[in-house]
């Protein structure tokens, strides 16, 4: 018998008045996965996370959170990092960890001991007894994350965890997420910064205007976006447009010849079109292949960029 998922939403809708902030949302997150919940600001990500936690009731639909229909029933198995951290500024990291751990049923001394190990691993050993108000934003953010981990949650939910972090602290947070997943926890994080999801996620869901527009792996999302070629030489748009796999061509003049930006059809790889061009003997002086990233997939699938060719089924 297949293991039950860590999280499953079925046709979940949340209305505020006449407006559906989340509309018919459904997805499934397997245990031990790193799941990215992506979308522009205002897409409904935070509202969805609040429904998962049981802080907001859905207007309709069904949730299954670690086997419970209401996240509040399994709250001791969940770690939640809100976008607004809210740690008491006059507490030290160890005091905060002890206090918050005790709310999850962990003895304060054990929580402080676990926090010490995690903070030292993040390079914050010298700040264990410094008041949080005296820490940098990035350091305080990592302290807040550690406080969500002292009870070893089975499900870790992070709302925009990378917001405001410098590259060093971002890297530390990514490492911690990988470690938690390797230890068996399921990690769900929302973000509108694609690079973190691209490096971390086993699965991503893209949300736009409250509705799901994509659910799958990062590679599957990339495959929905046409690849691009940049060609330079004595070339005409008409000749390039006739090559196999070419969907659209834009040309600009150079001192010698032209520069052509070539959008490929979905599923076509750049080397296929290039091989056809070279077999035809076209005078290409320079070429560059630009494979689509998750950022481009996000812009296309959420409808936030108008200069990409439309993709069938997007």
Steps between C-alpha positions, in 0.01 A plus 500: 500500500638840398602734779259788560630840387621758749260752354208488259254768393188419299299777328578747780341843468517794736280803445509835671165653415445457127869457422658154472856545632561127448287332235465121460859425604622142511842340536675215683837510679674171574676438830863608504464730198615859464199681355505852358177698506563776251312800376500880472421707805126484564456165320353330809809323636482627858124441521557140389770447761268641767231254395749212522587612854133524596522875562244569226218265402443427131171612355481164325720203417702255707844501664704209630795608716710212636185291498278761668225710347607802706861606548427600860455133590863426408656835587765340720631322190517822294764772501387833358712800411275798413622780276480735800725322748372650827771385743516700822781750439634488856530121507823327405495224237526231768222656708273525196569139402431378854173691521368403156615140542305473825185606311550192280551267794881499503667564839665843491844361578480247216375771262790728590746215453361422154500871409862537606605220264303642208614859555863400530460309172381824341799693632302680772673347799631837616148644513324238714453738792465827307161668506319446171452876453879533473531243221492580129181424312656195338624363831163559668329324212720195544430501873128501423544202270697308761221564751259322264728195488568423865207256521609312184181566299383251240370788287689827471311794347698812410330816370744703284799379706764659273353850509760757602787254545844570359659229278697345788192457719298377202757227445485402867122475483514287186742264674269471799200422276695224327607355834145494634372325187785248515399427860148414381307823553271642233586861418247739346612854425341788315707743298493728199878462450549217254870428551445341841220278374711403199781374722293340775163368387386152409162646406364848433149638474452836328207709612357803318195698606404226744505216247758229431667540161769232534581199719810289437879491509728793421609329178137450395437870559803595292381276217184710470708800392651531151878494481684785328782539253698815432644499149726756335605517136380588153157353571139586426206436734314317221777242453534437872122477546494217246735282709342206686390576854495881463192670648590868477788723386591857592776681311725799567772645278870482583792680329556171316193289441217451746432375850203265515322393815335166427227345714470124461183293515431323832694174524752597230864505610734766370748255348229364269435839342871588491585174325242574234643850454855372454386224262334772292831687487364820656768766568481500879788698651403453863234305687388469861252258652289623793315227683192616692515514878231475764479880510392511136256214557355688795450816295340316212277265697376767741429740214729773632706541183356588164809472277525119507321296234190325623537134596222259417339366813666750731 
